[in-house]
């Protein structure tokens, strides 16, 4: 059995691979799956799936501008990038 990867401070893995997973919960009857080098997007209406795809591409563009790959950024840096493309972290305690 493989050992889980240990994390450095800041929440980034020491080595390994990171993948974005997008799940669209609405539906218009069509099945949609889009994959990229570091993301997989499933489900959603046409509009939802297009928005998820756009966000994943923008995140990758921002990572490229920083000269980094997804597995190389800390969770804080990822949060900053995600916020720059219009995503927000869900904070259940702030409902």
PLY file of the C-alpha trace (Angstrom):
ply
format ascii 1.0
element vertex 95
property float x
property float y
property float z
element edge 94
property int vertex1
property int vertex2
end_header
0.00 0.00 0.00
1.36 3.44 -0.95
2.19 5.93 1.76
0.24 9.19 1.67
2.25 12.21 0.59
3.39 14.44 3.42
2.58 18.12 3.20
4.89 21.03 3.81
3.66 24.02 5.75
1.31 26.06 3.59
-0.62 22.99 2.48
1.32 22.08 -0.64
2.43 18.51 -1.32
6.18 17.83 -1.30
5.87 15.88 -4.52
3.15 14.30 -6.58
0.40 15.66 -8.75
-2.55 17.94 -8.11
-5.78 17.93 -10.10
-8.70 20.35 -10.20
-12.05 18.58 -10.10
-15.18 20.47 -11.15
-18.63 19.00 -10.70
-21.66 20.75 -12.19
-24.75 19.88 -10.20
-27.38 21.26 -12.57
-28.36 19.39 -15.71
-30.09 19.88 -19.02
-30.09 16.18 -19.92
-26.69 16.10 -21.63
-23.61 14.40 -20.18
-20.51 16.57 -20.31
-16.90 15.68 -19.50
-13.92 17.94 -20.17
-10.36 17.07 -19.21
-7.08 18.89 -19.35
-3.54 18.23 -18.20
-4.46 18.97 -14.59
-8.24 19.18 -14.47
-11.38 17.12 -14.95
-14.82 18.72 -15.24
-18.03 16.68 -15.22
-21.71 17.44 -15.41
-23.58 20.68 -15.42
-25.76 22.44 -17.93
-24.08 23.88 -21.02
-23.70 27.25 -19.30
-22.33 25.79 -16.05
-19.87 23.55 -17.89
-18.64 26.47 -20.01
-18.06 28.57 -16.87
-16.15 25.73 -15.17
-14.02 25.25 -18.29
-13.26 28.97 -18.51
-12.23 29.10 -14.83
-9.95 26.04 -15.16
-8.25 27.54 -18.22
-7.79 30.92 -16.51
-6.29 29.25 -13.43
-3.79 27.45 -15.67
-2.94 30.69 -17.49
-2.26 32.43 -14.18
-0.12 29.52 -13.00
1.87 29.67 -16.25
2.44 33.42 -15.80
3.86 32.66 -12.35
6.04 29.91 -13.80
4.38 27.27 -11.61
2.30 24.15 -11.91
-0.73 23.35 -9.78
1.10 20.99 -7.45
3.72 23.67 -6.73
1.45 26.29 -5.17
0.37 26.46 -1.54
-3.30 26.40 -0.66
-3.08 30.13 0.15
-1.58 30.92 -3.25
-4.21 28.76 -4.95
-6.95 30.64 -3.05
-5.50 33.93 -4.33
-5.44 32.67 -7.93
-8.96 31.24 -7.64
-10.25 34.54 -6.29
-8.58 36.41 -9.17
-10.61 34.32 -11.66
-13.86 34.83 -9.76
-14.05 31.76 -7.53
-14.70 31.97 -3.80
-13.98 29.47 -1.05
-17.15 28.20 0.64
-17.05 29.09 4.33
-19.90 27.22 6.09
-19.35 29.14 9.33
-20.24 32.40 7.52
-23.73 31.37 6.28
0 1
1 2
2 3
3 4
4 5
5 6
6 7
7 8
8 9
9 10
10 11
11 12
12 13
13 14
14 15
15 16
16 17
17 18
18 19
19 20
20 21
21 22
22 23
23 24
24 25
25 26
26 27
27 28
28 29
29 30
30 31
31 32
32 33
33 34
34 35
35 36
36 37
37 38
38 39
39 40
40 41
41 42
42 43
43 44
44 45
45 46
46 47
47 48
48 49
49 50
50 51
51 52
52 53
53 54
54 55
55 56
56 57
57 58
58 59
59 60
60 61
61 62
62 63
63 64
64 65
65 66
66 67
67 68
68 69
69 70
70 71
71 72
72 73
73 74
74 75
75 76
76 77
77 78
78 79
79 80
80 81
81 82
82 83
83 84
84 85
85 86
86 87
87 88
88 89
89 90
90 91
91 92
92 93
93 94
